[in-house]
Structure formats: structure tokens, C-alpha cells
Amino acid sequence: MTQFARHFLLALQFFTRIPVTGRLADWVGFSPAMLRASAAHFPGVGWIVGALTAAVLWGLLLVLPAVPAAPWVAAVASTVFGVLLTGAFHEDGLADLADGLGGSMDRTRALEIMKDSRIGSYGAIALVLAVLAKVALLALLAQVDAWLAVVALFAAHVTSRTVPLFVIRTLAHVGDTPQSKSKPLAESIGNAGLAAGLLWWALAMALVVWLLPAAPWAQAVLGALIGLGWMWRLLQRRLQGFTGDGLGATQQVSEVLFYLGLCLSLP
């Protein structure tokens, strides 16, 4: 249990701006092996990020006046809060991957472009479209049912942080090994780590189904799985493996398609 908590807190420290400092950081510790083990807790980080962003969405939907713009304001604010909470970690990966794959059909050149910290036109377009899609779909859900939007936001954050584990499990890491800060984390994940990640996800979905049993959650998860399949194929075909940016992009695409699958299945 002690190792479980340390690995979870290390994942939280790596993927969010939530402070893990002082004596707590000393207790957690750090090593490349621990960072690899923390990959199993990606979905656990989704629990924290999802719960906090969902709380912001719910709170705003409660206090804002009942006008047509209210769901949009709440959706924008909760999205901004989520970006601040994670330091735009996954959004940055999406932008870098779009720049690399859009900037060159050559694998080596694409990987070089992805290491450039400057954002290009492909990255900017991908980032804008992803944020707009998330805001629009959340606002639509909130207009249909405020509580559905809140629960969906939580579920999407957990699910979209679960699907990249399958990318890590089935593809090779092809980033710049000496310079990639995600290399120890993303190098591989074993069966036990994958099972732990799936347990985080299963517990979240059990809670979600208990809260809203009639909602079409299966279709939402199917949307996320379609996102996983598309990103897996794209990474395998263009890069013959994955990078940290590819994992971030997979999270973003799966989150958007989770919302879309849910929206398309509403009566």
C-alpha cells in the first residue's frame, strides 16, 4: 500500500500542477523505476483532475443565471481550469504531434519537428479545434442535463487517461531517449501495471453508472476506443512507435470522442 501511494503521488506530481513538495516529496522519492511504475496510475490522476474540473462545472452551473449562455460559460471555465491544473501537459503533446506529422511525411524529420518548443500552424489548428470541440460538446451536454455533463466530465478524464496505457503496452517508444523526460515513464508497462490502470478505470465507471445508470456510457467509451484505434494506427504508421507527445495527443483525442459518443447517443 505504501508503494501504491508513492507511485500515485509521483504520477500526480508529474502530470499536474498540484504541489507535492517538502516532506511529502521526500517521502515519495524518485527513481526511473518508480516513474515507470507510476504509469499504472494515469487513470488515478484522471480521478483527481476529473473530480476537480467536474466540481467547477457543477458549481458554475448552479450559480450562473438560467440563460442560454450559462452552459457555455461553465464549459469554458471548467476547461480553462483543467488546463491550468495540468499545465496543458496533454494539449502540448497534441500540438507537438500535429506539428511533426503535419510538417513532414518523413519519420526522422517529423520527430525532429516535435522536439521544437515553438508551436506551428498545424499545432495551433489542432489545439484550437480540440479545445473548441471539448467546450462545445460539454456545453451541449449541460444544456441537455447539467448533472450528465458533470458526470461525463469526470468519466472522460479517467477514460482518456486509461487508453494511452494500451499504446505504451503495444508500441515501442521512439522518442529521443537521452533527452526525453517521458522515456522512463513511457518505456513500457507490464501486465500488472495495465491491470492496476484498468482497475482505476473500472471503479470510476462503476461510480458513473451508479450515479446515472440510464446514460449511454457504453457508446461514450466506444468513442474513446475509436480514438485509441485511430491514434494507435497513426503512430504506428507514421512513427513506427510512440512518443510522449503521442500519448498526450491520444488522451486529447479520446476525451473529445468520449463526449462525442455520448452526445450522439442521446435521445
Backbone bond lengths (Angstrom), bond angles and torsions (degrees), N, CA, C in turn:
res aa  C-N    CA-C-N  psi(-1)  N-CA   C-N-CA  omega(-1)  CA-C   N-CA-C  phi
1 M - - - 1.461 - - 1.530 111.44 -
2 T 1.357 115.99 -36.43 1.465 119.65 178.15 1.517 110.88 -62.59
3 Q 1.340 116.48 -45.83 1.461 120.15 178.92 1.520 110.93 -63.89
4 F 1.322 116.53 -38.30 1.464 121.44 177.59 1.525 110.04 -57.37
5 A 1.329 116.82 -48.59 1.464 121.26 -178.62 1.522 111.24 -65.15
6 R 1.314 117.32 -40.98 1.469 120.57 -179.55 1.526 110.75 -64.84
7 H 1.316 117.03 -43.96 1.463 120.09 179.79 1.530 111.27 -65.94
8 F 1.333 116.13 -38.86 1.463 119.50 177.86 1.527 111.04 -63.94
9 L 1.319 117.58 -45.89 1.464 120.87 -179.62 1.525 111.39 -65.57
10 L 1.327 117.17 -33.37 1.461 119.90 176.52 1.522 110.53 -66.11
11 A 1.336 116.81 -41.52 1.467 120.28 176.10 1.521 110.73 -63.05
12 L 1.324 116.73 -41.24 1.461 120.91 178.42 1.519 110.58 -62.47
13 Q 1.306 117.08 -41.08 1.461 122.12 178.65 1.523 111.22 -65.41
14 F 1.323 116.62 -37.80 1.462 121.21 -175.75 1.522 112.08 -75.36
15 F 1.333 117.39 -36.52 1.464 121.08 -170.74 1.522 115.12 -104.10
16 T 1.317 117.89 -3.24 1.461 119.78 179.32 1.519 109.62 -136.02
17 R 1.337 114.30 173.89 1.460 120.72 173.67 1.529 111.09 -97.30
18 I 1.310 117.29 10.65 1.459 120.52 176.64 1.527 108.08 -67.68
19 P 1.326 118.01 123.27 1.471 119.74 -173.36 1.528 113.43 -69.92
20 V 1.310 115.08 127.57 1.464 122.50 169.89 1.520 104.79 -122.83
21 T 1.325 116.16 89.83 1.462 121.19 -168.72 1.529 110.85 -129.96
22 G 1.335 114.10 178.62 1.458 120.72 174.06 1.517 113.35 61.12
23 R 1.329 114.88 -136.95 1.463 120.39 -177.32 1.523 111.92 -64.56
24 L 1.335 115.88 -32.87 1.465 118.77 178.49 1.519 110.47 -64.22
25 A 1.336 116.85 -43.44 1.463 120.54 178.43 1.524 110.82 -64.14
26 D 1.340 116.59 -38.70 1.466 120.10 177.70 1.525 110.69 -63.02
27 W 1.340 115.73 -38.74 1.462 119.67 179.67 1.524 111.05 -69.01
28 V 1.335 116.25 -40.15 1.469 120.22 179.87 1.516 110.18 -63.10
29 G 1.347 116.72 -47.50 1.449 120.81 -179.81 1.522 112.10 76.20
30 F 1.325 115.14 -176.50 1.467 119.61 179.14 1.519 109.82 -158.57
31 S 1.315 114.63 140.88 1.457 123.01 168.96 1.517 106.95 -162.77
32 P 1.330 118.35 155.73 1.468 119.42 176.92 1.527 112.79 -56.35
33 A 1.327 117.04 -35.58 1.470 119.71 178.97 1.523 110.91 -66.34
34 M 1.334 116.97 -40.21 1.464 120.37 177.20 1.520 110.90 -64.47
35 L 1.340 115.96 -39.74 1.459 119.68 -179.87 1.519 110.80 -64.07
36 R 1.330 116.58 -39.01 1.465 119.81 175.85 1.526 110.58 -63.64
37 A 1.320 116.90 -42.83 1.467 120.65 -179.61 1.521 111.77 -65.44
38 S 1.326 116.78 -28.19 1.469 119.93 -178.12 1.521 112.54 -70.75
39 A 1.339 117.42 -13.61 1.468 120.01 178.32 1.521 111.44 -58.38
40 A 1.324 116.94 -30.03 1.466 120.62 179.04 1.518 112.18 -63.87
41 H 1.324 116.66 -16.67 1.460 120.81 -175.74 1.529 113.22 -103.12
42 F 1.339 117.48 12.56 1.473 119.55 172.04 1.527 110.77 -50.50
43 P 1.348 118.55 -50.89 1.470 118.68 -179.64 1.526 112.58 -64.16
44 G 1.334 117.35 -29.36 1.457 119.94 176.04 1.514 111.85 -64.93
45 V 1.327 116.30 -37.72 1.464 120.26 173.33 1.525 109.42 -62.40
46 G 1.337 115.90 -37.40 1.460 120.07 176.13 1.518 112.33 -60.20
47 W 1.339 117.27 -34.32 1.470 120.67 174.69 1.531 110.50 -57.46
48 I 1.323 116.58 -47.59 1.469 120.79 -176.56 1.519 110.87 -69.39
49 V 1.326 116.74 -51.33 1.467 120.52 -179.01 1.520 110.31 -62.68
50 G 1.329 116.73 -43.67 1.459 120.47 -179.93 1.512 112.77 -64.11
51 A 1.329 117.21 -42.95 1.467 120.27 -179.35 1.526 111.25 -64.84
52 L 1.323 117.00 -42.03 1.464 120.07 -177.95 1.527 111.79 -70.31
53 T 1.324 117.47 -43.46 1.465 119.45 178.95 1.527 110.86 -68.21
54 A 1.330 116.85 -36.38 1.466 120.19 176.96 1.526 110.68 -64.75
55 A 1.329 116.89 -36.75 1.468 120.39 177.80 1.523 110.87 -64.34
56 V 1.328 116.59 -39.42 1.470 120.16 177.03 1.525 110.20 -64.07
57 L 1.323 116.71 -46.04 1.464 120.55 179.34 1.525 110.86 -60.16
58 W 1.321 116.94 -47.49 1.458 121.56 -178.56 1.529 111.45 -63.49
59 G 1.319 116.43 -44.12 1.456 120.01 179.88 1.514 112.44 -61.12
60 L 1.321 116.86 -42.90 1.464 120.15 -179.94 1.520 111.59 -69.15
61 L 1.321 117.16 -38.90 1.466 119.37 178.06 1.530 111.38 -64.41
62 L 1.329 116.75 -27.03 1.460 120.42 178.07 1.523 112.56 -76.77
63 V 1.341 116.98 -38.07 1.468 119.66 -171.50 1.524 113.63 -96.58
64 L 1.327 117.70 -21.53 1.462 119.25 -179.33 1.528 110.06 -71.87
65 P 1.324 116.91 150.04 1.472 119.06 177.57 1.520 111.12 -64.25
66 A 1.301 116.13 152.17 1.469 122.00 -177.46 1.520 110.41 -78.55
67 V 1.325 115.31 73.68 1.460 122.23 178.82 1.523 107.99 -123.86
68 P 1.338 118.70 160.41 1.467 120.45 -177.19 1.526 114.63 -57.84
69 A 1.329 116.98 -27.92 1.467 119.23 -177.80 1.521 113.06 -78.22
70 A 1.329 118.14 -15.68 1.465 120.97 -173.67 1.532 113.52 -57.49
71 P 1.346 120.07 -47.54 1.469 119.05 178.82 1.528 113.04 -60.46
72 W 1.324 116.45 -33.80 1.461 120.16 178.99 1.522 110.96 -68.78
73 V 1.316 116.34 -43.83 1.467 120.12 178.48 1.525 110.25 -61.68
74 A 1.326 116.54 -44.79 1.462 120.70 179.95 1.527 111.44 -64.73
75 A 1.327 116.79 -39.98 1.465 120.69 179.63 1.522 111.28 -65.74
76 V 1.328 116.67 -42.70 1.466 120.47 178.35 1.523 110.30 -63.82
77 A 1.327 116.74 -47.16 1.464 120.65 -176.96 1.526 112.04 -63.17
78 S 1.324 117.40 -42.59 1.467 119.65 -179.95 1.526 111.04 -68.54
79 T 1.329 117.13 -33.86 1.464 120.48 176.83 1.521 110.96 -67.49
80 V 1.324 116.50 -44.02 1.467 120.72 176.88 1.526 110.28 -61.01
81 F 1.320 116.26 -43.25 1.465 120.09 178.99 1.530 110.69 -60.26
82 G 1.331 117.00 -43.09 1.455 120.51 178.88 1.521 112.51 -62.49
83 V 1.327 116.38 -39.35 1.465 120.71 177.98 1.524 110.46 -64.30
84 L 1.326 116.57 -43.71 1.462 120.36 178.62 1.527 111.13 -65.24
85 L 1.314 116.46 -37.81 1.463 121.24 -177.73 1.525 111.90 -66.26
86 T 1.323 116.61 -35.11 1.469 120.89 -178.03 1.524 113.18 -100.35
87 G 1.326 117.06 -3.05 1.455 119.28 -176.09 1.515 112.81 66.76
88 A 1.321 116.90 26.78 1.477 122.64 -178.99 1.528 111.28 54.83
89 F 1.313 116.43 32.62 1.464 121.85 -175.41 1.523 112.05 -59.24
90 H 1.317 116.61 -48.95 1.464 120.58 -177.52 1.523 111.28 -78.17
91 E 1.326 117.07 -35.93 1.471 120.37 176.99 1.524 110.62 -61.05
92 D 1.325 116.49 -38.24 1.459 120.74 177.33 1.525 110.86 -62.28
93 G 1.327 116.45 -39.88 1.459 120.01 177.51 1.512 112.34 -63.66
94 L 1.329 116.48 -41.26 1.463 120.62 177.78 1.517 110.83 -61.02
95 A 1.330 116.61 -45.84 1.463 120.52 -178.79 1.525 111.13 -63.56
96 D 1.327 117.11 -44.32 1.464 120.30 -179.47 1.525 111.52 -64.33
97 L 1.330 116.87 -41.90 1.465 119.40 179.53 1.522 110.75 -64.76
98 A 1.327 117.14 -42.18 1.464 120.37 179.40 1.522 110.93 -62.89
99 D 1.320 116.81 -41.35 1.464 119.71 177.24 1.522 111.34 -62.43
100 G 1.331 116.45 -43.96 1.453 119.95 -177.68 1.516 112.96 -66.74
101 L 1.328 116.54 -50.31 1.462 119.86 -177.58 1.518 111.91 -73.12
102 G 1.324 116.79 -31.88 1.459 119.67 177.96 1.512 112.76 -78.26
103 G 1.337 116.41 -27.55 1.459 120.31 -175.10 1.507 114.69 -81.92
104 S 1.322 117.82 -21.15 1.463 119.64 -178.77 1.521 110.33 -159.74
105 M 1.324 115.53 141.76 1.460 120.86 174.57 1.525 111.28 -84.53
106 D 1.335 116.69 -11.88 1.455 121.18 179.43 1.527 110.06 -81.54
107 R 1.307 117.08 129.54 1.463 121.40 -175.50 1.520 112.24 -59.65
108 T 1.313 117.63 -48.19 1.463 121.02 -177.27 1.517 111.46 -63.34
109 R 1.329 116.23 -43.77 1.461 120.10 179.67 1.528 110.86 -66.67
110 A 1.329 117.15 -38.78 1.466 120.27 178.54 1.524 110.82 -60.86
111 L 1.326 116.98 -42.02 1.460 120.35 178.72 1.522 111.25 -65.42
112 E 1.322 117.44 -35.32 1.465 120.80 177.42 1.522 110.95 -66.42
113 I 1.331 116.29 -43.24 1.469 120.41 179.43 1.524 110.30 -61.60
114 M 1.307 117.08 -38.62 1.465 120.85 -177.70 1.518 112.30 -64.74
115 K 1.332 118.04 -22.06 1.462 120.77 179.12 1.525 112.42 -82.76
116 D 1.339 117.13 -11.74 1.468 121.37 179.16 1.526 109.07 -73.32
117 S 1.317 117.18 125.92 1.469 120.95 -177.24 1.524 112.99 -72.57
118 R 1.333 116.99 -15.89 1.465 119.88 179.61 1.528 110.01 -78.28
119 I 1.329 115.11 144.05 1.461 119.83 179.29 1.521 109.63 -91.59
120 G 1.327 116.28 136.53 1.452 121.49 178.84 1.514 111.62 -103.94
121 S 1.319 115.34 -173.76 1.467 119.54 -176.04 1.528 111.77 -65.38
122 Y 1.340 117.61 -40.27 1.468 119.69 179.86 1.529 111.03 -64.79
123 G 1.321 116.06 -41.97 1.453 120.00 178.94 1.511 112.38 -65.01
124 A 1.334 115.98 -41.78 1.467 119.96 179.96 1.522 110.82 -63.87
125 I 1.326 116.08 -43.43 1.469 119.73 179.80 1.526 110.72 -63.54
126 A 1.336 116.95 -45.75 1.467 120.43 -179.97 1.524 111.09 -61.27
127 L 1.323 116.19 -41.45 1.463 120.80 -178.59 1.520 111.40 -65.59
128 V 1.327 116.26 -45.87 1.466 120.61 179.93 1.522 110.57 -63.01
129 L 1.329 116.65 -45.51 1.464 119.81 -179.00 1.530 111.62 -63.48
130 A 1.327 116.94 -39.99 1.465 119.92 -179.58 1.524 111.30 -65.43
131 V 1.326 116.80 -44.99 1.469 120.25 -179.73 1.522 110.50 -66.20
132 L 1.330 116.69 -43.16 1.464 119.76 178.40 1.526 111.15 -61.34
133 A 1.325 116.23 -42.07 1.469 119.79 -179.87 1.521 111.00 -63.07
134 K 1.333 116.89 -44.32 1.466 119.54 179.67 1.524 111.49 -62.63
135 V 1.323 116.52 -45.43 1.464 120.21 -179.11 1.526 110.66 -63.48
136 A 1.337 116.62 -46.48 1.465 120.38 -177.38 1.528 111.53 -63.69
137 L 1.325 117.19 -43.49 1.464 120.35 -178.23 1.530 111.62 -69.50
138 L 1.329 116.89 -38.39 1.464 119.56 176.32 1.522 111.24 -65.35
139 A 1.330 115.97 -41.26 1.465 119.61 178.52 1.524 110.82 -63.62
140 L 1.337 116.55 -40.16 1.465 120.06 177.70 1.530 110.60 -61.55
141 L 1.335 116.27 -46.44 1.464 119.87 179.11 1.525 111.32 -61.32
142 A 1.332 116.37 -40.05 1.464 120.14 -179.73 1.517 111.86 -66.58
143 Q 1.328 116.68 -31.76 1.464 119.76 177.36 1.529 111.05 -70.37
144 V 1.323 116.13 -33.23 1.470 120.28 178.27 1.527 110.52 -74.53
145 D 1.346 115.51 -48.36 1.470 120.94 -177.13 1.529 107.59 -162.16
146 A 1.320 116.78 113.69 1.465 120.96 -176.46 1.524 111.91 -59.00
147 W 1.323 117.14 -43.10 1.461 120.67 -178.50 1.522 111.20 -67.03
148 L 1.326 117.35 -35.20 1.462 121.20 176.15 1.523 110.42 -61.38
149 A 1.325 117.67 -43.60 1.464 121.20 179.11 1.522 111.29 -61.97
150 V 1.322 116.38 -41.24 1.465 121.21 -179.20 1.527 110.71 -64.15
151 V 1.315 116.80 -48.28 1.468 120.99 -179.02 1.528 110.33 -67.34
152 A 1.327 116.99 -38.36 1.465 120.85 179.02 1.521 111.26 -64.00
153 L 1.318 117.13 -37.29 1.463 120.61 179.35 1.529 110.40 -62.26
154 F 1.314 116.01 -44.45 1.466 120.04 176.74 1.531 110.91 -62.22
155 A 1.324 116.92 -48.89 1.466 121.15 -177.18 1.522 111.90 -62.77
156 A 1.322 116.75 -38.30 1.462 120.63 -178.53 1.520 111.50 -66.20
157 H 1.322 116.91 -38.90 1.465 119.55 179.82 1.522 111.47 -66.29
158 V 1.322 117.35 -37.70 1.464 119.51 178.47 1.528 110.55 -72.32
159 T 1.321 116.86 -47.15 1.466 120.72 -177.41 1.521 111.76 -62.80
160 S 1.331 116.71 -44.05 1.465 120.02 -176.70 1.521 112.55 -70.50
161 R 1.324 117.39 -15.11 1.468 120.53 174.20 1.528 111.74 -97.26
162 T 1.310 116.18 -2.21 1.464 120.98 174.46 1.524 111.02 -91.35
163 V 1.327 116.95 -42.10 1.471 119.47 -173.90 1.533 113.60 -62.40
164 P 1.351 121.17 -32.49 1.468 118.06 177.59 1.525 113.75 -62.51
165 L 1.325 118.00 -20.34 1.463 119.91 177.86 1.524 111.30 -60.94
166 F 1.336 116.80 -32.75 1.463 120.34 178.95 1.529 111.02 -71.96
167 V 1.330 116.59 -30.03 1.468 120.13 174.50 1.523 109.49 -66.37
168 I 1.331 116.27 -46.50 1.464 120.55 178.58 1.530 110.75 -61.04
169 R 1.316 116.09 -38.65 1.471 120.65 -175.71 1.517 112.12 -70.88
170 T 1.326 118.30 -31.80 1.465 120.30 -168.31 1.525 115.01 -113.26
171 L 1.326 118.65 -11.33 1.457 121.07 178.88 1.525 110.15 -118.75
172 A 1.316 115.77 159.21 1.464 120.92 177.55 1.524 110.31 -86.98
173 H 1.316 116.38 149.05 1.455 120.45 174.94 1.524 108.50 -79.02
174 V 1.345 116.61 128.72 1.465 120.43 -175.37 1.520 111.75 -123.70
175 G 1.319 118.10 14.20 1.459 120.91 178.68 1.515 110.91 -73.41
176 D 1.326 115.08 -179.05 1.458 122.37 178.03 1.526 107.75 -75.35
177 T 1.317 116.32 100.90 1.464 120.54 -172.67 1.526 113.76 -56.70
178 P 1.347 120.86 -48.46 1.462 119.44 -177.74 1.524 113.43 -66.12
179 Q 1.346 118.05 -30.63 1.450 120.81 -172.54 1.523 113.81 -103.73
180 S 1.312 118.37 -11.30 1.460 120.57 -174.06 1.520 111.11 -82.28
181 K 1.339 115.88 117.11 1.465 119.17 178.83 1.523 111.24 -70.66
182 S 1.342 117.35 -17.74 1.460 119.67 -179.25 1.522 112.09 -90.23
183 K 1.339 118.70 -5.62 1.462 120.91 -174.88 1.530 113.00 -57.35
184 P 1.343 119.76 -51.32 1.463 117.30 179.36 1.519 112.12 -60.91
185 L 1.327 116.16 -34.13 1.453 121.14 -178.48 1.521 111.06 -72.33
186 A 1.329 116.18 -42.84 1.458 120.85 -168.39 1.519 113.77 -98.38
187 E 1.313 118.18 1.53 1.453 120.50 -172.43 1.526 112.25 -58.36
188 S 1.315 116.82 -44.96 1.461 120.18 -179.14 1.522 109.01 -168.19
189 I 1.320 114.90 167.29 1.461 120.73 171.95 1.518 107.62 -144.59
190 G 1.311 116.74 133.32 1.453 121.37 -177.96 1.517 112.17 -86.21
191 N 1.315 115.02 -179.87 1.463 119.83 -179.55 1.527 112.12 -62.99
192 A 1.334 116.64 -38.68 1.464 119.98 -179.71 1.524 110.89 -65.77
193 G 1.335 116.36 -41.72 1.459 119.93 178.48 1.516 111.92 -65.36
194 L 1.329 115.89 -41.66 1.462 119.91 177.87 1.525 110.71 -63.77
195 A 1.322 116.84 -40.42 1.467 120.58 178.63 1.525 111.16 -63.82
196 A 1.338 116.78 -39.38 1.464 120.28 178.28 1.522 110.81 -64.62
197 G 1.337 116.09 -41.75 1.459 119.56 177.52 1.519 112.06 -62.96
198 L 1.323 116.26 -41.74 1.468 120.32 178.56 1.527 111.68 -66.83
199 L 1.328 116.82 -30.65 1.466 119.65 176.55 1.528 110.52 -66.43
200 W 1.343 117.07 -43.28 1.466 120.30 174.26 1.528 109.93 -53.76
201 W 1.339 115.53 -46.62 1.468 120.43 -176.87 1.529 111.18 -67.10
202 A 1.328 117.02 -43.86 1.467 120.59 -177.98 1.529 111.13 -62.42
203 L 1.316 117.04 -39.90 1.465 120.14 178.00 1.524 110.99 -64.95
204 A 1.335 115.96 -39.62 1.467 119.43 178.23 1.517 111.00 -64.15
205 M 1.332 116.92 -44.78 1.458 119.40 -178.60 1.525 111.83 -69.51
206 A 1.333 117.07 -31.30 1.468 119.42 174.84 1.524 110.19 -62.92
207 L 1.328 116.55 -41.52 1.461 120.92 176.98 1.519 111.01 -64.19
208 V 1.328 116.14 -43.30 1.462 121.51 -178.47 1.531 110.69 -63.18
209 V 1.318 116.62 -45.59 1.468 120.40 179.74 1.523 110.64 -65.72
210 W 1.321 117.15 -35.81 1.468 120.38 177.33 1.529 110.88 -65.30
211 L 1.341 116.46 -38.94 1.462 120.24 -179.33 1.525 112.15 -71.63
212 L 1.336 116.18 -41.28 1.468 120.76 -178.10 1.528 109.06 -137.70
213 P 1.305 117.76 78.09 1.472 120.19 -174.54 1.519 114.49 -66.28
214 A 1.329 117.82 -24.18 1.464 119.74 -175.41 1.525 113.27 -87.17
215 A 1.315 118.23 -9.47 1.468 120.75 -177.29 1.533 110.42 -72.34
216 P 1.328 117.20 149.62 1.475 120.84 -177.33 1.530 112.64 -80.34
217 W 1.329 116.43 67.15 1.464 120.11 -176.58 1.519 112.47 -67.97
218 A 1.323 117.63 -31.68 1.466 119.71 -179.80 1.523 110.77 -61.14
219 Q 1.327 116.56 -40.21 1.461 120.35 179.08 1.527 111.25 -68.41
220 A 1.324 116.41 -34.78 1.462 119.97 177.08 1.526 110.59 -65.10
221 V 1.325 116.43 -45.22 1.463 120.53 177.89 1.522 110.45 -64.19
222 L 1.330 117.02 -37.68 1.461 120.35 176.56 1.525 110.48 -59.86
223 G 1.325 116.92 -40.46 1.456 120.31 176.50 1.517 111.47 -58.80
224 A 1.339 116.65 -44.96 1.466 120.30 178.48 1.523 111.35 -63.50
225 L 1.326 117.27 -37.83 1.466 120.85 179.01 1.523 111.67 -68.33
226 I 1.327 116.74 -34.20 1.469 119.81 174.41 1.526 109.44 -63.56
227 G 1.334 115.97 -41.57 1.460 119.81 175.73 1.510 111.63 -60.35
228 L 1.332 116.94 -42.10 1.460 120.98 177.10 1.519 110.92 -60.91
229 G 1.335 116.96 -47.41 1.457 120.29 -178.75 1.514 112.65 -61.40
230 W 1.324 116.02 -41.98 1.460 120.17 179.87 1.522 110.97 -65.41
231 M 1.336 116.88 -46.00 1.462 120.23 -179.01 1.522 111.19 -67.98
232 W 1.327 117.60 -38.11 1.464 120.33 178.24 1.517 110.22 -60.13
233 R 1.329 115.59 -46.43 1.457 119.96 -179.25 1.524 111.05 -65.27
234 L 1.330 117.33 -40.40 1.463 121.49 179.60 1.523 111.12 -63.28
235 L 1.317 117.24 -46.15 1.463 121.13 -179.49 1.522 111.38 -66.67
236 Q 1.322 115.90 -40.39 1.464 119.11 -179.65 1.524 111.41 -67.22
237 R 1.334 115.95 -40.28 1.469 119.91 -176.35 1.524 112.11 -74.88
238 R 1.327 117.06 -42.69 1.457 120.31 -173.91 1.528 113.65 -88.92
239 L 1.325 117.53 -33.88 1.461 120.14 -174.89 1.527 113.57 -116.99
240 Q 1.340 117.04 -9.04 1.465 121.97 -174.58 1.533 112.07 57.63
241 G 1.306 116.04 30.92 1.455 121.31 179.50 1.517 110.01 161.68
242 F 1.316 116.55 -164.73 1.462 119.65 -177.29 1.519 111.39 -127.33
243 T 1.309 114.92 160.63 1.461 123.42 171.62 1.528 107.81 -124.94
244 G 1.326 116.38 173.72 1.456 119.42 174.35 1.512 111.74 -59.33
245 D 1.332 116.63 -37.38 1.464 120.14 176.87 1.524 111.04 -62.60
246 G 1.323 116.39 -37.52 1.459 119.96 178.29 1.517 112.39 -64.07
247 L 1.324 116.23 -36.14 1.467 119.76 177.18 1.524 110.88 -67.11
248 G 1.341 116.46 -42.23 1.461 119.71 177.75 1.513 111.76 -62.53
249 A 1.333 115.97 -41.51 1.461 119.81 178.74 1.525 111.16 -65.27
250 T 1.327 116.76 -38.49 1.466 120.43 177.81 1.520 110.73 -61.45
251 Q 1.326 116.67 -40.93 1.465 120.26 177.55 1.525 111.11 -61.39
252 Q 1.322 116.76 -45.61 1.461 120.51 -177.56 1.527 111.89 -65.33
253 V 1.317 117.05 -46.38 1.464 121.20 -179.32 1.530 110.41 -63.44
254 S 1.320 116.84 -42.99 1.466 120.44 -179.32 1.522 111.58 -65.84
255 E 1.322 117.09 -36.63 1.465 119.91 178.04 1.524 110.92 -63.63
256 V 1.326 116.52 -46.85 1.464 120.39 179.67 1.525 110.58 -60.94
257 L 1.330 117.31 -45.37 1.463 120.28 -176.91 1.528 112.21 -72.67
258 F 1.321 118.07 -23.67 1.467 120.55 171.72 1.523 109.28 -62.18
259 Y 1.338 116.76 -49.70 1.465 120.19 178.10 1.526 111.21 -61.83
260 L 1.333 115.93 -41.99 1.460 119.59 -177.67 1.525 110.93 -64.53
261 G 1.329 117.04 -44.10 1.461 120.04 177.92 1.512 112.18 -59.35
262 L 1.329 116.14 -38.22 1.459 120.71 178.40 1.524 110.97 -67.93
263 C 1.332 116.06 -45.31 1.468 120.31 -178.79 1.525 111.95 -63.08
264 L 1.328 116.59 -41.70 1.461 120.31 -178.05 1.524 112.51 -68.13
265 S 1.330 116.89 -19.18 1.465 120.68 -177.09 1.521 113.29 -97.22
266 L 1.326 117.13 -1.60 1.461 119.68 -179.96 1.525 110.55 -74.50
267 P 1.326 118.07 145.96 1.471 120.19 -179.90 1.524 111.35 -68.85
